[in-house]
Amino acid sequence: MLLNASGCLDALAAPDVARQLDAFVTKTITPLPREGNAPPRIAETAHGMLNAIGLANPGRERFLAEQLPRLLELGVPVWVSVGGFCAADYAETCAALDGVDGVAAVELNLSCPNVDEAADSAAEIVAACRAATRLSLYAKLSAAHPDVAAVARAVAQAGADGLSLVNTLRGIALDRALRPVLARGSGGLSGPSLKPLALSAVHACYAATGLPIVGMGGVQTGRDALELLACGARDVALGTVLFADPDAPRRVRAELHDAAAEAGVASPEDAFALAHASRKRPGKDGKRPSLNAPGALVRSAGRGPLEDASARARSLPRPAHGRAQARERRPRPAGAAEEGPQGGQGSDRADPR
Amino acid sequence: MPRAHRRRVVGAERVGPYTLLRLDRGPLDPGAPGQFFMLEAPGRPLPRPFSLCLAPPGELAFLIEPVGPGTEALCALEPGDEIRVVGPLGRGYRLDVARPLLVGGGIGIAPLPWLSQALGRPPAVLGFRTAAHAEAAALLPGAEVVVDPVLVTDGIPSGLDLLACGPEPMLRALAARWPEAQLAWEAPMACGYGACYGCAVRIDGELKRLCVEGPVLSGHRLVCHVPGPGRETCPKEAAA
């Protein structure tokens, strides 16, 4: 499944771009309206860009009344990105979305570098939201944390259904006179320079939790998307590339199949988790890949709305293929959540490669 | 709706210190005067916004000043090179004006040749930093030209419909005296089609995206590129 990274597309301003996606992720919604940070808000860097938009959004009330109904008319499943400044902020928005028909999932923005972060821990926020909604909850984490896998395990324990990896990383760009370009001073780094960090975070969090992951960070081409799949992402989101190329979803989807062939795998979904030592390349030795082990992936199967959301949110390699996903839906054995497919303690150094 | 097209460079001519970059038009619509296109800046992560300068048959022409790595890369393009082009984007000039006067400053003259053609060659006044920059006035035959320290705003008579583009101090000076003037502003833009929220400026008292609302706005709508108050805080945060 191909999505946009939150904040990188306005589906109402560019519905044709949104319709190229399998699901549209909104800009982060906070309880109260926010006009965002002062301009200048963006700066180009050598291999990416900085943004300090500051969660500009119309606030929960106006979003629910004015924007969401129009978004749901686009015919694209909608994921709502939810933000706030304490656990209750997030949970109230989740509760308000709980009964809304057509919302496929909620992404909890736990890692915006452009506002002062919520004082509550990621796990506290996820737990509060879990109690407030039956919707599928994806926790969006930052690779800035020294042990992102530990955060991933904590949010998994708190009830997250999936992970979105990664958010931008804080950076500064200076102008010719050596002053920060951005009015806020620092901003979130995105674009190609983020890709190795994204691959590493996806790799570590897949190993640690086995949760479904939306991988993002520097994806420009089908090969980039394939690499995220190989690290353990089930879905891929496009961010900065959308700014330069509004046809990127169509293009990346087409390139993905060629990239799989060039990598020697039959189809993109066969690349899933191949970067993990325990995952054998399919077809070479006649053995089924370790992914086939019952319950290798999903710990939260059986939660109704999640099943619904996932059915809509088929994995990147589009329909017809879906075998890996069918396997993923099997329930995990008790305790497996803490172990992960590496069979170790979920350390992000479990893979000797 | 924004679609990306790869277009071939058919010419790149020097006009004073600027470059007139001509692209094969292909299926692209030139749009209305004052609308803009995002041009891929070779080797750079983000494209750059440029208003259309001229629309010769089968071509789209953009006036570019090399001021940074992106514009320098665009000015270095040669016939046969290809770049990604997205547009036309944004809202251009309203053409329902009775007594138009075109006012341009520096690289801000870029949209005026195409606008002049659409309006039947109305009078124009152009201002430049130096005589070398003023060579670009050749793109708008018949225009009155002033060079610093004379300012374009010095001798504008009343009772005219102003359509302008230029540096921010010039636009602010025009807005102060002619609130109904149509002014083309600029702001840093990553996408040009409302996706990035990078080009937000204070319009009608709120931070709004210039690429969606403009870039052409009536003088009274945009105050200036200043931050506003009103940052949301959580009680917890406020107490901290």
Interface residues (C-beta under 8 A of the other chain):
Chain A: G7 C8 L9 D10 A13 A14 P15 D16 V17 K27 T30 L32 P33 R34 E35 G36 N37 A38 P39 P40 R41 I42 A43 E44 T45 H47 G48 M49 N51 I53 A56 G84 F85 C86 D89 D116 A118 A119 A183 G191 P192 T240 L242 F243 A244 D245 P246 D247
Chain B: M1 P2 R3 A4 M38 E40 R44 P45 L46 P47 G70 R84 V86 A187 P188 M189 A190 C191 Y193 G194 A195 C196 Y197 G198 C199 A200 V201 E206 L207 V212 H225 V226 P227 G228 G230 R231 E232 T233 C234 K236 E237 A240
